[in-house]
């Protein structure tokens, strides 16, 4: 089955700096790569996603890059703000409306 | 985007009792509902997949007789934790997908505490 790894497990940055979280996966049949933000006591919130026919996608301060050959994708957050502090999960699926396998998560702390 | 409403958000129950969690798709028809479980400080793990009108498919290690899933309509799916025990205490999250959707939408989650 699919195996999703995520690094780092914790990340602390100064406000205004950039944060990068990386994920690797094992199943070459995977085509959908979302990133979720989870705040304490809440469900995961989709913040950006990318499909296998695209190498990079950007939405304001958030970007995702995908290297399908190497089976890894990364989340980039620029100009971090304290409200970006949360746990971020990468996930992998065959399609956007299918089940996804989550990575272990990254706890991001943005220090004011 | 589309909304999946999950209730209750929190529930505390006594050991041995059953608890029902509901997920409703408010503005789309969820032909498929995914149920996930998340233990403290861990990731979300898929428990089962249910298609409307069919029996749910459970992931390995998930007891189908303990976690009863009903998906009788396109807008409602329920998860019943039968005879709950303290080790069932967890955060349960549903995610619904429809034929017209481009993505699956997550509910807000239910924090179950069994005492």
Interface residues (C-beta under 8 A of the other chain):
Chain A: X34 X36 X41 X42 X43 X44 X45 X46 X49 X89 X96 X97 X98 X99 X100 X101 X102 X103 X104 X105
Chain B: X6 X32 X34 X36 X42 X43 X44 X45 X46 X49 X93 X95 X97 X98 X101 X102 X103 X104 X106 X107 X108 X109 X111
